[in-house]
Amino acid sequence: MSKDFTETTENKINEVVGIDLGINFIATSYDSKGKVMFFDGRHTKNKRAQFAKTRKALQGVKTPASRKRLKSIGNRENRWMTDINHCVSKALVSQYGPNTLFVLENLKGIRNATERVRKKYRYYQVSWAFYQLRQMVEYKASMTESKVLAVDPRYTSQTCPKCGHTEKSNRNKKTHTFKCKACGYTSNDDRIAAMNLQRKGIEYIAEVTVSV
């Protein structure tokens, strides 16, 4: 079954929303009015840890029954994670009306990037369904006459949205906080990323509408 939807254009956009995807917060959004939405990911992270613990125990058994159980657990986790992403994407898109531009990070190559993280955190970051969530936001946005823009993710959590100063030490990953070394602006690091993504969206709209 297929259904046609009216596609919006850049010159009709009246709202720009930056959406940062992550682990402790599945999604953090920042809109033109300065409103922030956090989707807590701690429960999801803890449940995935339980799945990983069970999987590790079964992998050590190496019997036909354990392999069957492993497959069953994997399928159950995938269905559960898909449902989480569906709920989050629906909440994000339904929060805003038509002609909204949702700006997300282009996470192509996320697996290669996260291979470098500490081994104890690798399971959560490498296997996290970032791309699936982005796809869900994309098709739900298209159904409401909105659009998704994927941008370069570099420095979105290290750049001060107030003065523009970019420095790695602006962000403290352990405490998930951001403090600009130049102007002192302080906030949650996921909120900072969402703010910078929203700014990139505004810059994109300004560029394409002026050139038309």
Long-range contacts (C-beta under 8 A, 24 or more apart in sequence): 5-142, 5-143, 5-145, 6-145, 7-142, 7-145, 7-147, 8-98, 8-99, 8-145, 8-146, 8-147, 10-101, 10-147, 10-204, 10-205, 10-208, 10-209, 10-212, 11-209, 11-212, 12-99, 13-99, 13-100, 13-101, 13-147, 13-205, 14-99, 14-100, 15-96, 15-97, 15-99, 15-100, 15-101, 16-100, 16-101, 16-103, 16-198, 16-201, 16-202, 16-205, 17-92, 17-96, 17-100, 17-101, 17-102, 17-103, 17-198, 17-201, 18-103, 18-193, 18-194, 18-195, 18-196, 18-197, 18-198, 18-199, 18-200, 18-201, 19-92, 19-102, 19-103, 19-104, 19-137, 19-194, 19-197, 20-105, 20-156, 20-157, 20-190, 20-191, 20-193, 20-194, 20-197, 21-104, 21-105, 21-107, 21-130, 21-133, 21-134, 22-190, 22-193, 23-124, 23-125, 23-128, 24-176, 24-190, 25-190, 26-84, 26-88, 26-133, 27-88, 27-92, 27-133, 28-188, 28-190, 28-191, 28-193, 28-194, 29-92, 29-95, 29-194, 30-191, 30-194, 30-195, 30-197, 30-198, 31-96, 31-198, 32-198, 36-191, 36-194, 37-91, 37-92, 37-95, 38-190, 38-191, 39-88, 39-91, 44-81, 44-84, 45-124, 47-80, 48-77, 48-81, 48-123, 48-124, 49-124, 51-77, 52-123, 81-129, 81-132, 82-129, 82-132, 85-129, 85-132, 85-133, 85-136, 86-136, 88-133, 89-133, 89-136, 89-137, 89-140, 90-136, 90-140, 92-137, 93-137, 93-140, 93-141, 93-144, 93-146, 94-144, 96-146, 97-144, 98-144, 98-145, 98-146, 99-145, 99-146, 100-141, 100-144, 100-146, 100-147, 101-146, 101-147, 101-148, 101-149, 101-201, 101-204, 101-205, 102-137, 102-141, 102-146, 102-147, 102-148, 102-149, 103-148, 103-149, 103-151, 103-197, 103-198, 103-200, 103-201, 103-204, 104-134, 104-137, 104-148, 104-149, 104-150, 104-151, 104-197, 105-150, 105-151, 105-152, 105-153, 105-156, 105-193, 105-197, 106-150, 106-151, 106-152, 106-153, 107-131, 107-134, 107-153, 149-200, 149-201, 149-204, 151-197, 151-200, 151-201, 151-204, 155-196, 156-192, 156-193, 156-196, 156-197, 157-189, 157-190, 157-192, 157-193, 157-196, 159-192, 159-196, 160-185, 160-192, 161-185, 161-192, 161-195, 161-196, 161-199
